[in-house]
């Protein structure tokens, strides 16, 4: 995923305001699934999940990103557990790594009690196999 840092992404100092990195990681995750021809709505229709909520994240800020910088964000799945998946995000500013991040997300379904809450569910083997190849 490649994009240019815009005015609204920056703090008054001209550097990217840090919450935007998390917004980009989330967008890159969904782009990752879209590019694999498995967008959220298709997963929901086939497997009943309603998203992949974030439960843990780690970020290593290596160099700043500023207004008009051209960034490239690479995202991948690095591991599966029974109900969670680990993702890696590497953000490049030019040819230099600006940020290395990882997160853990859970396979969520609607809670059967009808409360609207989510609950973690087993990741279908078909999904694990598809993304492990």
N, C-alpha and C positions, 0 to 999 in steps of 0.2 A: 504494500500500500504506500503510495507516494503522494505527498501533499506539501503545500507551501504554508508556512506560519503566517497567519493573518493578524490584523490589528487587534481583533477581539480575543486572540489567544494570549496576548501579552499583558504583563503588569506595566505600570507607568515607567519602569526602568527599561522597557524594551525587550526583556527576557520573557520566555514563556512562563505563564503563571502555572505553578506545579499541578493544580487539579486537572488541567487540560491534558496532561500526560495520561492520566487515568481514563479520561474520556476517549482518548485515542486508542489506548489498549483495548477498551471495550469495543470500539468500532472495528478495530483490527481483528478481534476475535470473531465477530459476526461476519466480517469480510472473509475470514479464513473458511468458515462454514459455507458461505455463499459460493466461494470459488470452488469448493469441493462438490457443488451442486446439492448441498444439503442445508438450505436456509432454515431458519427457526420454524417457519410455518410448515415446512415439509417434515421436520423432526417431530413437531407437535402432532401433525396428522398421522404419522406412521407409528410414533412411540408414546404419544400422550404427555410428553414432557412440556413444560411451559417456560423453559429458559435454563440458563446456567448461572445462577447467582454466585457472586464472588464471596468467598469466605476467608481468604488469606492472600496477602500480596507482599512482595518484597521488591524494592527498587534501589538501584545503584546509579546515582546521578554522576556521570563522568565528565560531561562538558555542557555548557549552556546552549540553548537554542534561542534564536532571536527572530524578530520580525523579518519576514521575507526569506528566511532560510528554507531551502528545499530539503525535506526530510523523507527518509524511507524507513518504514516500519515492517519488520519481518516477524511473523507470529507462527508458532507451531505448538502441537501437543507433544509434551515430553514424557508423560506417563499417565497411565490409567490405574485407578484403584476400583474397588467395587462400586462406589457411588460418587466418586470424584474424578476429576481430570486435572492434570497440571499443564499449564501453558507457559511458554517462554516468549518474551517480546524483546527484540533488539532494535533500537532506534538509531539510525545512522543520520548524521548531519554531514552531508558530503560523503567522503569515504571514511570518516571517523565515527566510532561508536560514541554516541552521546548518552545513551541510557541502556542498561540491561535490567530487565524486570522479569518477574515470574509471578504467577498467581495460581490459586487452586479454586476450582468452581465445582459446585455439586449439581448432579442431574436432578432436576426438580419436577415434581408432579403436584397436582392439586391435592390437598389433604382430603381424605375420604369423609371427614366430619362435616364437610360443606361450609366451613368457616371462611374459606378463601385463603387460608394459610397454605404455605408450601411445605412439602416434606421431601427429604432425599429418597431417591429410589435407585435400584440397581441400574447401572448403565447397560443397555442391551448389548449382547455379544456381537451382534451385527455391526454396531457402531464402533466397538473396540477393534474388531477385525478390519473394518473399512479404513480406519485411520492409523492402524498399526502397520499397514503394508508399506 
